[in-house]
Structure formats: structure tokens, C-alpha cells
């Protein structure tokens, strides 16, 4: 795997400006940025996946306007 920055749920919530509970709900529903479990409980997000998800959200909103 290439050099990558991994983010916690708290960090992603701050970056995306939503409550942590919203990210947890999105994860439960299979929505939101890609995440993975490190070990048994530690959820992490690749920064590049978060950025790509944000861009896709912007693109889908821009197209529908």
C-alpha cells in the first residue's frame, strides 16, 4: 500500500462537518465515504477516499442544479 493518511471517525466528522453519529449511520447504511475496520473495533478512513467521496457529492449536486 502506498503512503496514505488514515483518519478516525472524529476527524472525518470534523472534515465533513457532520456529527459522528451521522457518519456511523451512513456506515451502517452502506453510504458515506469508504471505511475499514483496523483490528476488531477501530474504524478508519483513507483521506483520499474521503476526498473522493466529497468530490462525488459535489459533482452529483452540481449536475442536478
C-alpha positions in Angstrom: 0.0 0.0 0.0 1.3 3.5 -0.8 1.8 6.2 1.7 -1.6 7.2 2.9 -3.1 9.2 5.7 -5.8 7.4 7.7 -8.4 9.3 9.6 -10.6 8.5 12.6 -14.4 8.9 12.6 -14.0 12.0 14.7 -11.5 13.5 12.2 -13.8 12.7 9.2 -16.8 14.1 11.0 -15.0 17.4 11.6 -13.7 17.4 8.0 -17.2 16.8 6.5 -18.9 19.0 9.2 -21.4 16.4 10.3 -21.9 14.7 13.7 -20.1 11.5 14.4 -23.5 9.8 14.8 -24.3 10.7 11.2 -21.1 9.0 9.9 -21.9 6.0 12.0 -25.4 5.9 10.5 -24.0 6.3 6.9 -21.6 3.5 7.6 -24.4 1.2 8.9 -26.4 2.1 5.8 -23.5 1.5 3.4 -23.4 5.2 2.5 -20.8 7.9 3.0 -17.0 7.6 2.5 -15.4 4.2 2.3 -14.2 3.0 5.7 -12.5 -0.1 7.1 -12.0 -1.7 10.5 -8.5 -1.9 11.8 -8.3 -4.8 14.2 -11.6 -5.6 15.8 -13.1 -2.2 16.5 -11.0 0.8 15.2 -12.8 2.3 12.2 -10.5 4.2 9.8 -11.0 6.2 6.6 -8.3 6.8 4.0 -8.1 10.6 3.4 -8.1 10.0 -0.3 -11.4 8.1 -0.1 -12.9 10.9 2.0 -11.8 13.5 -0.6 -13.1 11.3 -3.5 -16.5 10.9 -1.7 -16.7 14.7 -1.1 -16.0 15.3 -4.8 -18.6 12.8 -5.9 -21.2 14.5 -3.6 -20.3 17.9 -5.1 -20.5 16.5 -8.7 -23.9 14.9 -8.1 -25.2 18.1 -6.6 -23.8 20.3 -9.3 -25.3 18.1 -12.0 -28.8 18.2 -10.5 -28.9 22.0 -10.4 
